[in-house]
Amino acid sequence: MRSILICDDEPVVRMSLKAMLLDAGFDEVLECGDGKSAVEMALAGFPDMAILDVAMPKLDGISAATEIRKKLKIPILLLTNCYDVRTAKRAAESGIAAFLTKPLREQDLLPAIEIAMAHADEVDGLKEKIDDLREVIENRKIIERAKGMLMETERLSEADAYRTLQKMAMDKRKTLRQVADSILKSAK
């Protein structure tokens, strides 16, 4: 189920946008008319993405997007009547995926949504890879410390200390990290 939040202070724009999004296959369209409500609805409804008007009452679209992105890492598109450099710079700094200009055309909306969603998926994949690499590095550090300890206490060469760790891991049916942790704990 794909859901989206739309926020524009013009009911006619919201109605038109909602119809386009339902036709595009979104199952749920959350809608509101001001930036403060957009933040509240996003944090309560957890949409897959959001489309916010730049100029809204109570809280402008970029400020609302910034607040939403502090808690939810969803793609956000901005709607604007006119483009200016200062607004574009603020939008880029807050992590906005794309700008759409009014009057909004369906032929512009759907590609922007697809690209924003694909980009968000790519970023999520990269974050997972970074987390995996951090874990590998941390494991490597601990294994190296345990190996160094074996080299010092058992008077082993580096290769022999590593083979000893490997043998202990196989014999105990544990990972090298688990064996290294137990060696380091026993030394304390």
PyMOL commands that place a pseudoatom at each C-alpha (Angstrom):
pseudoatom trace, name=CA, resn=MET, resi=1, chain=A, elem=C, hetatm=0, pos=[0.000, 0.000, 0.000]
pseudoatom trace, name=CA, resn=ARG, resi=2, chain=A, elem=C, hetatm=0, pos=[1.475, 3.308, -1.064]
pseudoatom trace, name=CA, resn=SER, resi=3, chain=A, elem=C, hetatm=0, pos=[0.455, 6.461, 0.742]
pseudoatom trace, name=CA, resn=ILE, resi=4, chain=A, elem=C, hetatm=0, pos=[1.240, 10.102, 0.115]
pseudoatom trace, name=CA, resn=LEU, resi=5, chain=A, elem=C, hetatm=0, pos=[0.698, 13.359, 1.954]
pseudoatom trace, name=CA, resn=ILE, resi=6, chain=A, elem=C, hetatm=0, pos=[-0.307, 16.419, -0.020]
pseudoatom trace, name=CA, resn=CYS, resi=7, chain=A, elem=C, hetatm=0, pos=[-0.429, 19.878, 1.457]
pseudoatom trace, name=CA, resn=ASP, resi=8, chain=A, elem=C, hetatm=0, pos=[-1.575, 22.982, -0.355]
pseudoatom trace, name=CA, resn=ASP, resi=9, chain=A, elem=C, hetatm=0, pos=[-3.641, 25.883, 0.945]
pseudoatom trace, name=CA, resn=GLU, resi=10, chain=A, elem=C, hetatm=0, pos=[-5.722, 25.891, -2.267]
pseudoatom trace, name=CA, resn=PRO, resi=11, chain=A, elem=C, hetatm=0, pos=[-8.507, 23.248, -2.108]
pseudoatom trace, name=CA, resn=VAL, resi=12, chain=A, elem=C, hetatm=0, pos=[-8.792, 23.140, -5.919]
pseudoatom trace, name=CA, resn=VAL, resi=13, chain=A, elem=C, hetatm=0, pos=[-5.087, 22.251, -6.263]
pseudoatom trace, name=CA, resn=ARG, resi=14, chain=A, elem=C, hetatm=0, pos=[-5.426, 19.553, -3.576]
pseudoatom trace, name=CA, resn=MET, resi=15, chain=A, elem=C, hetatm=0, pos=[-8.496, 18.065, -5.280]
pseudoatom trace, name=CA, resn=SER, resi=16, chain=A, elem=C, hetatm=0, pos=[-6.772, 17.963, -8.678]
pseudoatom trace, name=CA, resn=LEU, resi=17, chain=A, elem=C, hetatm=0, pos=[-3.559, 16.560, -7.217]
pseudoatom trace, name=CA, resn=LYS, resi=18, chain=A, elem=C, hetatm=0, pos=[-5.438, 13.922, -5.231]
pseudoatom trace, name=CA, resn=ALA, resi=19, chain=A, elem=C, hetatm=0, pos=[-7.245, 12.728, -8.378]
pseudoatom trace, name=CA, resn=MET, resi=20, chain=A, elem=C, hetatm=0, pos=[-3.922, 12.450, -10.259]
pseudoatom trace, name=CA, resn=LEU, resi=21, chain=A, elem=C, hetatm=0, pos=[-2.312, 10.502, -7.400]
pseudoatom trace, name=CA, resn=LEU, resi=22, chain=A, elem=C, hetatm=0, pos=[-5.202, 8.061, -7.049]
pseudoatom trace, name=CA, resn=ASP, resi=23, chain=A, elem=C, hetatm=0, pos=[-5.060, 7.489, -10.825]
pseudoatom trace, name=CA, resn=ALA, resi=24, chain=A, elem=C, hetatm=0, pos=[-1.296, 6.916, -10.475]
pseudoatom trace, name=CA, resn=GLY, resi=25, chain=A, elem=C, hetatm=0, pos=[-1.904, 4.038, -8.060]
pseudoatom trace, name=CA, resn=PHE, resi=26, chain=A, elem=C, hetatm=0, pos=[-1.571, 5.578, -4.611]
pseudoatom trace, name=CA, resn=ASP, resi=27, chain=A, elem=C, hetatm=0, pos=[-3.877, 3.802, -2.179]
pseudoatom trace, name=CA, resn=GLU, resi=28, chain=A, elem=C, hetatm=0, pos=[-4.076, 6.561, 0.405]
pseudoatom trace, name=CA, resn=VAL, resi=29, chain=A, elem=C, hetatm=0, pos=[-3.829, 10.325, -0.012]
pseudoatom trace, name=CA, resn=LEU, resi=30, chain=A, elem=C, hetatm=0, pos=[-3.562, 12.336, 3.195]
pseudoatom trace, name=CA, resn=GLU, resi=31, chain=A, elem=C, hetatm=0, pos=[-4.340, 16.001, 2.670]
pseudoatom trace, name=CA, resn=CYS, resi=32, chain=A, elem=C, hetatm=0, pos=[-4.167, 19.267, 4.552]
pseudoatom trace, name=CA, resn=GLY, resi=33, chain=A, elem=C, hetatm=0, pos=[-3.939, 22.998, 3.929]
pseudoatom trace, name=CA, resn=ASP, resi=34, chain=A, elem=C, hetatm=0, pos=[-1.114, 24.334, 6.094]
pseudoatom trace, name=CA, resn=GLY, resi=35, chain=A, elem=C, hetatm=0, pos=[2.471, 23.462, 6.980]
pseudoatom trace, name=CA, resn=LYS, resi=36, chain=A, elem=C, hetatm=0, pos=[1.843, 22.816, 10.671]
pseudoatom trace, name=CA, resn=SER, resi=37, chain=A, elem=C, hetatm=0, pos=[-0.873, 20.279, 9.834]
pseudoatom trace, name=CA, resn=ALA, resi=38, chain=A, elem=C, hetatm=0, pos=[1.441, 18.693, 7.259]
pseudoatom trace, name=CA, resn=VAL, resi=39, chain=A, elem=C, hetatm=0, pos=[4.058, 17.975, 9.923]
pseudoatom trace, name=CA, resn=GLU, resi=40, chain=A, elem=C, hetatm=0, pos=[1.437, 16.582, 12.313]
pseudoatom trace, name=CA, resn=MET, resi=41, chain=A, elem=C, hetatm=0, pos=[-0.186, 14.399, 9.634]
pseudoatom trace, name=CA, resn=ALA, resi=42, chain=A, elem=C, hetatm=0, pos=[3.144, 13.086, 8.383]
pseudoatom trace, name=CA, resn=LEU, resi=43, chain=A, elem=C, hetatm=0, pos=[4.319, 12.089, 11.860]
pseudoatom trace, name=CA, resn=ALA, resi=44, chain=A, elem=C, hetatm=0, pos=[0.953, 10.474, 12.643]
pseudoatom trace, name=CA, resn=GLY, resi=45, chain=A, elem=C, hetatm=0, pos=[0.346, 8.792, 9.269]
pseudoatom trace, name=CA, resn=PHE, resi=46, chain=A, elem=C, hetatm=0, pos=[3.853, 7.769, 8.098]
pseudoatom trace, name=CA, resn=PRO, resi=47, chain=A, elem=C, hetatm=0, pos=[3.270, 8.377, 4.359]
pseudoatom trace, name=CA, resn=ASP, resi=48, chain=A, elem=C, hetatm=0, pos=[5.673, 6.982, 1.758]
pseudoatom trace, name=CA, resn=MET, resi=49, chain=A, elem=C, hetatm=0, pos=[6.260, 10.484, 0.397]
pseudoatom trace, name=CA, resn=ALA, resi=50, chain=A, elem=C, hetatm=0, pos=[4.928, 14.039, 0.571]
pseudoatom trace, name=CA, resn=ILE, resi=51, chain=A, elem=C, hetatm=0, pos=[4.119, 16.870, -1.812]
pseudoatom trace, name=CA, resn=LEU, resi=52, chain=A, elem=C, hetatm=0, pos=[4.072, 20.278, -0.140]
pseudoatom trace, name=CA, resn=ASP, resi=53, chain=A, elem=C, hetatm=0, pos=[3.304, 23.752, -1.433]
pseudoatom trace, name=CA, resn=VAL, resi=54, chain=A, elem=C, hetatm=0, pos=[6.120, 26.204, -0.773]
pseudoatom trace, name=CA, resn=ALA, resi=55, chain=A, elem=C, hetatm=0, pos=[3.917, 29.125, 0.345]
pseudoatom trace, name=CA, resn=MET, resi=56, chain=A, elem=C, hetatm=0, pos=[1.501, 27.978, 3.056]
pseudoatom trace, name=CA, resn=PRO, resi=57, chain=A, elem=C, hetatm=0, pos=[0.029, 29.456, 6.219]
pseudoatom trace, name=CA, resn=LYS, resi=58, chain=A, elem=C, hetatm=0, pos=[1.377, 28.654, 9.714]
pseudoatom trace, name=CA, resn=LEU, resi=59, chain=A, elem=C, hetatm=0, pos=[4.567, 27.022, 8.368]
pseudoatom trace, name=CA, resn=ASP, resi=60, chain=A, elem=C, hetatm=0, pos=[5.989, 27.260, 4.853]
pseudoatom trace, name=CA, resn=GLY, resi=61, chain=A, elem=C, hetatm=0, pos=[6.575, 24.103, 2.820]
pseudoatom trace, name=CA, resn=ILE, resi=62, chain=A, elem=C, hetatm=0, pos=[10.353, 24.057, 3.186]
pseudoatom trace, name=CA, resn=SER, resi=63, chain=A, elem=C, hetatm=0, pos=[10.193, 24.477, 6.968]
pseudoatom trace, name=CA, resn=ALA, resi=64, chain=A, elem=C, hetatm=0, pos=[7.521, 21.770, 7.139]
pseudoatom trace, name=CA, resn=ALA, resi=65, chain=A, elem=C, hetatm=0, pos=[9.685, 19.493, 4.980]
pseudoatom trace, name=CA, resn=THR, resi=66, chain=A, elem=C, hetatm=0, pos=[12.659, 20.069, 7.278]
pseudoatom trace, name=CA, resn=GLU, resi=67, chain=A, elem=C, hetatm=0, pos=[10.574, 19.124, 10.330]
pseudoatom trace, name=CA, resn=ILE, resi=68, chain=A, elem=C, hetatm=0, pos=[9.172, 16.028, 8.611]
pseudoatom trace, name=CA, resn=ARG, resi=69, chain=A, elem=C, hetatm=0, pos=[12.605, 14.861, 7.446]
pseudoatom trace, name=CA, resn=LYS, resi=70, chain=A, elem=C, hetatm=0, pos=[13.991, 15.080, 10.988]
pseudoatom trace, name=CA, resn=LYS, resi=71, chain=A, elem=C, hetatm=0, pos=[11.751, 12.130, 11.885]
pseudoatom trace, name=CA, resn=LEU, resi=72, chain=A, elem=C, hetatm=0, pos=[10.862, 10.477, 8.561]
pseudoatom trace, name=CA, resn=LYS, resi=73, chain=A, elem=C, hetatm=0, pos=[13.337, 9.905, 5.766]
pseudoatom trace, name=CA, resn=ILE, resi=74, chain=A, elem=C, hetatm=0, pos=[10.761, 10.115, 2.994]
pseudoatom trace, name=CA, resn=PRO, resi=75, chain=A, elem=C, hetatm=0, pos=[11.081, 11.841, -0.373]
pseudoatom trace, name=CA, resn=ILE, resi=76, chain=A, elem=C, hetatm=0, pos=[9.408, 15.251, -0.451]
pseudoatom trace, name=CA, resn=LEU, resi=77, chain=A, elem=C, hetatm=0, pos=[8.436, 17.191, -3.566]
pseudoatom trace, name=CA, resn=LEU, resi=78, chain=A, elem=C, hetatm=0, pos=[7.685, 20.921, -3.479]
pseudoatom trace, name=CA, resn=LEU, resi=79, chain=A, elem=C, hetatm=0, pos=[4.980, 22.745, -5.395]
pseudoatom trace, name=CA, resn=THR, resi=80, chain=A, elem=C, hetatm=0, pos=[5.603, 26.367, -6.270]
pseudoatom trace, name=CA, resn=ASN, resi=81, chain=A, elem=C, hetatm=0, pos=[4.010, 29.116, -8.333]
pseudoatom trace, name=CA, resn=CYS, resi=82, chain=A, elem=C, hetatm=0, pos=[7.359, 30.565, -9.262]
pseudoatom trace, name=CA, resn=TYR, resi=83, chain=A, elem=C, hetatm=0, pos=[10.965, 29.494, -9.013]
pseudoatom trace, name=CA, resn=ASP, resi=84, chain=A, elem=C, hetatm=0, pos=[13.603, 31.644, -7.347]
pseudoatom trace, name=CA, resn=VAL, resi=85, chain=A, elem=C, hetatm=0, pos=[17.225, 30.889, -6.484]
pseudoatom trace, name=CA, resn=ARG, resi=86, chain=A, elem=C, hetatm=0, pos=[16.884, 31.519, -2.731]
pseudoatom trace, name=CA, resn=THR, resi=87, chain=A, elem=C, hetatm=0, pos=[13.952, 29.109, -2.423]
pseudoatom trace, name=CA, resn=ALA, resi=88, chain=A, elem=C, hetatm=0, pos=[15.761, 26.481, -4.489]
pseudoatom trace, name=CA, resn=LYS, resi=89, chain=A, elem=C, hetatm=0, pos=[18.834, 26.785, -2.247]
pseudoatom trace, name=CA, resn=ARG, resi=90, chain=A, elem=C, hetatm=0, pos=[16.741, 26.398, 0.928]
pseudoatom trace, name=CA, resn=ALA, resi=91, chain=A, elem=C, hetatm=0, pos=[14.989, 23.398, -0.620]
pseudoatom trace, name=CA, resn=ALA, resi=92, chain=A, elem=C, hetatm=0, pos=[18.263, 21.717, -1.554]
pseudoatom trace, name=CA, resn=GLU, resi=93, chain=A, elem=C, hetatm=0, pos=[19.622, 22.223, 1.966]
pseudoatom trace, name=CA, resn=SER, resi=94, chain=A, elem=C, hetatm=0, pos=[16.523, 20.584, 3.464]
pseudoatom trace, name=CA, resn=GLY, resi=95, chain=A, elem=C, hetatm=0, pos=[16.743, 17.489, 1.259]
pseudoatom trace, name=CA, resn=ILE, resi=96, chain=A, elem=C, hetatm=0, pos=[13.875, 18.170, -1.139]
pseudoatom trace, name=CA, resn=ALA, resi=97, chain=A, elem=C, hetatm=0, pos=[13.732, 15.593, -3.935]
pseudoatom trace, name=CA, resn=ALA, resi=98, chain=A, elem=C, hetatm=0, pos=[12.262, 17.842, -6.663]
pseudoatom trace, name=CA, resn=PHE, resi=99, chain=A, elem=C, hetatm=0, pos=[10.410, 21.040, -7.524]
pseudoatom trace, name=CA, resn=LEU, resi=100, chain=A, elem=C, hetatm=0, pos=[7.121, 21.028, -9.404]
pseudoatom trace, name=CA, resn=THR, resi=101, chain=A, elem=C, hetatm=0, pos=[5.602, 24.226, -10.767]
pseudoatom trace, name=CA, resn=LYS, resi=102, chain=A, elem=C, hetatm=0, pos=[1.948, 25.187, -10.839]
pseudoatom trace, name=CA, resn=PRO, resi=103, chain=A, elem=C, hetatm=0, pos=[-0.208, 24.674, -12.766]
pseudoatom trace, name=CA, resn=LEU, resi=104, chain=A, elem=C, hetatm=0, pos=[0.700, 21.059, -12.161]
pseudoatom trace, name=CA, resn=ARG, resi=105, chain=A, elem=C, hetatm=0, pos=[0.537, 18.675, -15.099]
pseudoatom trace, name=CA, resn=GLU, resi=106, chain=A, elem=C, hetatm=0, pos=[0.219, 14.914, -14.653]
pseudoatom trace, name=CA, resn=GLN, resi=107, chain=A, elem=C, hetatm=0, pos=[2.966, 14.364, -17.220]
pseudoatom trace, name=CA, resn=ASP, resi=108, chain=A, elem=C, hetatm=0, pos=[5.358, 16.252, -14.913]
pseudoatom trace, name=CA, resn=LEU, resi=109, chain=A, elem=C, hetatm=0, pos=[4.093, 14.763, -11.649]
pseudoatom trace, name=CA, resn=LEU, resi=110, chain=A, elem=C, hetatm=0, pos=[4.485, 11.040, -12.312]
pseudoatom trace, name=CA, resn=PRO, resi=111, chain=A, elem=C, hetatm=0, pos=[8.124, 11.096, -13.490]
pseudoatom trace, name=CA, resn=ALA, resi=112, chain=A, elem=C, hetatm=0, pos=[9.079, 13.315, -10.535]
pseudoatom trace, name=CA, resn=ILE, resi=113, chain=A, elem=C, hetatm=0, pos=[7.439, 10.852, -8.131]
pseudoatom trace, name=CA, resn=GLU, resi=114, chain=A, elem=C, hetatm=0, pos=[9.131, 7.830, -9.707]
pseudoatom trace, name=CA, resn=ILE, resi=115, chain=A, elem=C, hetatm=0, pos=[12.557, 9.485, -9.682]
pseudoatom trace, name=CA, resn=ALA, resi=116, chain=A, elem=C, hetatm=0, pos=[12.135, 10.652, -6.073]
pseudoatom trace, name=CA, resn=MET, resi=117, chain=A, elem=C, hetatm=0, pos=[11.092, 7.170, -4.926]
pseudoatom trace, name=CA, resn=ALA, resi=118, chain=A, elem=C, hetatm=0, pos=[13.942, 5.510, -6.834]
pseudoatom trace, name=CA, resn=HIS, resi=119, chain=A, elem=C, hetatm=0, pos=[16.438, 7.975, -5.367]
pseudoatom trace, name=CA, resn=ALA, resi=120, chain=A, elem=C, hetatm=0, pos=[15.116, 7.340, -1.844]
pseudoatom trace, name=CA, resn=ASP, resi=121, chain=A, elem=C, hetatm=0, pos=[15.478, 3.571, -2.369]
pseudoatom trace, name=CA, resn=GLU, resi=122, chain=A, elem=C, hetatm=0, pos=[19.037, 4.073, -3.620]
pseudoatom trace, name=CA, resn=VAL, resi=123, chain=A, elem=C, hetatm=0, pos=[19.945, 6.190, -0.582]
pseudoatom trace, name=CA, resn=ASP, resi=124, chain=A, elem=C, hetatm=0, pos=[18.455, 3.560, 1.755]
pseudoatom trace, name=CA, resn=GLY, resi=125, chain=A, elem=C, hetatm=0, pos=[20.541, 0.876, 0.032]
pseudoatom trace, name=CA, resn=LEU, resi=126, chain=A, elem=C, hetatm=0, pos=[23.693, 2.956, 0.420]
pseudoatom trace, name=CA, resn=LYS, resi=127, chain=A, elem=C, hetatm=0, pos=[22.956, 3.521, 4.113]
pseudoatom trace, name=CA, resn=GLU, resi=128, chain=A, elem=C, hetatm=0, pos=[22.627, -0.234, 4.612]
pseudoatom trace, name=CA, resn=LYS, resi=129, chain=A, elem=C, hetatm=0, pos=[25.962, -0.791, 2.872]
pseudoatom trace, name=CA, resn=ILE, resi=130, chain=A, elem=C, hetatm=0, pos=[27.593, 1.831, 5.087]
pseudoatom trace, name=CA, resn=ASP, resi=131, chain=A, elem=C, hetatm=0, pos=[26.210, 0.119, 8.190]
pseudoatom trace, name=CA, resn=ASP, resi=132, chain=A, elem=C, hetatm=0, pos=[27.495, -3.243, 6.958]
pseudoatom trace, name=CA, resn=LEU, resi=133, chain=A, elem=C, hetatm=0, pos=[30.949, -1.780, 6.284]
pseudoatom trace, name=CA, resn=ARG, resi=134, chain=A, elem=C, hetatm=0, pos=[31.058, -0.195, 9.739]
pseudoatom trace, name=CA, resn=GLU, resi=135, chain=A, elem=C, hetatm=0, pos=[30.309, -3.585, 11.261]
pseudoatom trace, name=CA, resn=VAL, resi=136, chain=A, elem=C, hetatm=0, pos=[33.022, -5.248, 9.168]
pseudoatom trace, name=CA, resn=ILE, resi=137, chain=A, elem=C, hetatm=0, pos=[35.547, -2.612, 10.265]
pseudoatom trace, name=CA, resn=GLU, resi=138, chain=A, elem=C, hetatm=0, pos=[34.569, -2.970, 13.916]
pseudoatom trace, name=CA, resn=ASN, resi=139, chain=A, elem=C, hetatm=0, pos=[34.846, -6.775, 13.686]
pseudoatom trace, name=CA, resn=ARG, resi=140, chain=A, elem=C, hetatm=0, pos=[38.245, -6.435, 12.042]
pseudoatom trace, name=CA, resn=LYS, resi=141, chain=A, elem=C, hetatm=0, pos=[39.509, -4.135, 14.821]
pseudoatom trace, name=CA, resn=ILE, resi=142, chain=A, elem=C, hetatm=0, pos=[38.443, -6.549, 17.556]
pseudoatom trace, name=CA, resn=ILE, resi=143, chain=A, elem=C, hetatm=0, pos=[39.883, -9.569, 15.742]
pseudoatom trace, name=CA, resn=GLU, resi=144, chain=A, elem=C, hetatm=0, pos=[43.171, -7.694, 15.256]
pseudoatom trace, name=CA, resn=ARG, resi=145, chain=A, elem=C, hetatm=0, pos=[43.325, -6.832, 18.978]
pseudoatom trace, name=CA, resn=ALA, resi=146, chain=A, elem=C, hetatm=0, pos=[42.672, -10.447, 19.952]
pseudoatom trace, name=CA, resn=LYS, resi=147, chain=A, elem=C, hetatm=0, pos=[45.266, -11.622, 17.449]
pseudoatom trace, name=CA, resn=GLY, resi=148, chain=A, elem=C, hetatm=0, pos=[47.774, -9.146, 18.905]
pseudoatom trace, name=CA, resn=MET, resi=149, chain=A, elem=C, hetatm=0, pos=[47.020, -10.398, 22.382]
pseudoatom trace, name=CA, resn=LEU, resi=150, chain=A, elem=C, hetatm=0, pos=[47.621, -14.021, 21.293]
pseudoatom trace, name=CA, resn=MET, resi=151, chain=A, elem=C, hetatm=0, pos=[50.863, -12.996, 19.618]
pseudoatom trace, name=CA, resn=GLU, resi=152, chain=A, elem=C, hetatm=0, pos=[52.049, -11.362, 22.824]
pseudoatom trace, name=CA, resn=THR, resi=153, chain=A, elem=C, hetatm=0, pos=[50.851, -13.900, 25.429]
pseudoatom trace, name=CA, resn=GLU, resi=154, chain=A, elem=C, hetatm=0, pos=[51.488, -17.073, 23.433]
pseudoatom trace, name=CA, resn=ARG, resi=155, chain=A, elem=C, hetatm=0, pos=[54.561, -15.809, 21.564]
pseudoatom trace, name=CA, resn=LEU, resi=156, chain=A, elem=C, hetatm=0, pos=[52.971, -16.631, 18.195]
pseudoatom trace, name=CA, resn=SER, resi=157, chain=A, elem=C, hetatm=0, pos=[53.637, -15.177, 14.769]
pseudoatom trace, name=CA, resn=GLU, resi=158, chain=A, elem=C, hetatm=0, pos=[50.836, -13.125, 13.237]
pseudoatom trace, name=CA, resn=ALA, resi=159, chain=A, elem=C, hetatm=0, pos=[49.868, -15.974, 10.882]
pseudoatom trace, name=CA, resn=ASP, resi=160, chain=A, elem=C, hetatm=0, pos=[49.868, -18.534, 13.720]
pseudoatom trace, name=CA, resn=ALA, resi=161, chain=A, elem=C, hetatm=0, pos=[47.791, -16.265, 15.958]
pseudoatom trace, name=CA, resn=TYR, resi=162, chain=A, elem=C, hetatm=0, pos=[45.215, -15.857, 13.180]
pseudoatom trace, name=CA, resn=ARG, resi=163, chain=A, elem=C, hetatm=0, pos=[45.124, -19.625, 12.538]
pseudoatom trace, name=CA, resn=THR, resi=164, chain=A, elem=C, hetatm=0, pos=[44.625, -20.154, 16.280]
pseudoatom trace, name=CA, resn=LEU, resi=165, chain=A, elem=C, hetatm=0, pos=[41.655, -17.792, 16.212]
pseudoatom trace, name=CA, resn=GLN, resi=166, chain=A, elem=C, hetatm=0, pos=[40.229, -19.598, 13.193]
pseudoatom trace, name=CA, resn=LYS, resi=167, chain=A, elem=C, hetatm=0, pos=[40.657, -23.014, 14.828]
pseudoatom trace, name=CA, resn=MET, resi=168, chain=A, elem=C, hetatm=0, pos=[39.014, -21.809, 18.046]
pseudoatom trace, name=CA, resn=ALA, resi=169, chain=A, elem=C, hetatm=0, pos=[36.099, -20.421, 16.033]
pseudoatom trace, name=CA, resn=MET, resi=170, chain=A, elem=C, hetatm=0, pos=[35.639, -23.705, 14.151]
pseudoatom trace, name=CA, resn=ASP, resi=171, chain=A, elem=C, hetatm=0, pos=[35.966, -25.844, 17.279]
pseudoatom trace, name=CA, resn=LYS, resi=172, chain=A, elem=C, hetatm=0, pos=[33.464, -23.741, 19.213]
pseudoatom trace, name=CA, resn=ARG, resi=173, chain=A, elem=C, hetatm=0, pos=[31.245, -23.139, 16.171]
pseudoatom trace, name=CA, resn=LYS, resi=174, chain=A, elem=C, hetatm=0, pos=[31.392, -19.401, 16.687]
pseudoatom trace, name=CA, resn=THR, resi=175, chain=A, elem=C, hetatm=0, pos=[32.362, -16.459, 14.538]
pseudoatom trace, name=CA, resn=LEU, resi=176, chain=A, elem=C, hetatm=0, pos=[35.857, -14.986, 14.649]
pseudoatom trace, name=CA, resn=ARG, resi=177, chain=A, elem=C, hetatm=0, pos=[34.330, -11.893, 16.279]
pseudoatom trace, name=CA, resn=GLN, resi=178, chain=A, elem=C, hetatm=0, pos=[32.747, -13.950, 19.067]
pseudoatom trace, name=CA, resn=VAL, resi=179, chain=A, elem=C, hetatm=0, pos=[36.017, -15.773, 19.742]
pseudoatom trace, name=CA, resn=ALA, resi=180, chain=A, elem=C, hetatm=0, pos=[37.951, -12.494, 19.670]
pseudoatom trace, name=CA, resn=ASP, resi=181, chain=A, elem=C, hetatm=0, pos=[35.481, -10.922, 22.112]
pseudoatom trace, name=CA, resn=SER, resi=182, chain=A, elem=C, hetatm=0, pos=[35.865, -13.806, 24.547]
pseudoatom trace, name=CA, resn=ILE, resi=183, chain=A, elem=C, hetatm=0, pos=[39.677, -13.615, 24.343]
pseudoatom trace, name=CA, resn=LEU, resi=184, chain=A, elem=C, hetatm=0, pos=[39.625, -9.879, 25.041]
pseudoatom trace, name=CA, resn=LYS, resi=185, chain=A, elem=C, hetatm=0, pos=[37.160, -10.316, 27.950]
pseudoatom trace, name=CA, resn=SER, resi=186, chain=A, elem=C, hetatm=0, pos=[39.229, -13.078, 29.538]
pseudoatom trace, name=CA, resn=ALA, resi=187, chain=A, elem=C, hetatm=0, pos=[42.288, -10.816, 29.516]
pseudoatom trace, name=CA, resn=LYS, resi=188, chain=A, elem=C, hetatm=0, pos=[40.605, -8.149, 31.648]
for i in range(1, 188): cmd.bond("trace and resi %d" % i, "trace and resi %d" % (i + 1))
show_as sticks, trace
zoom trace
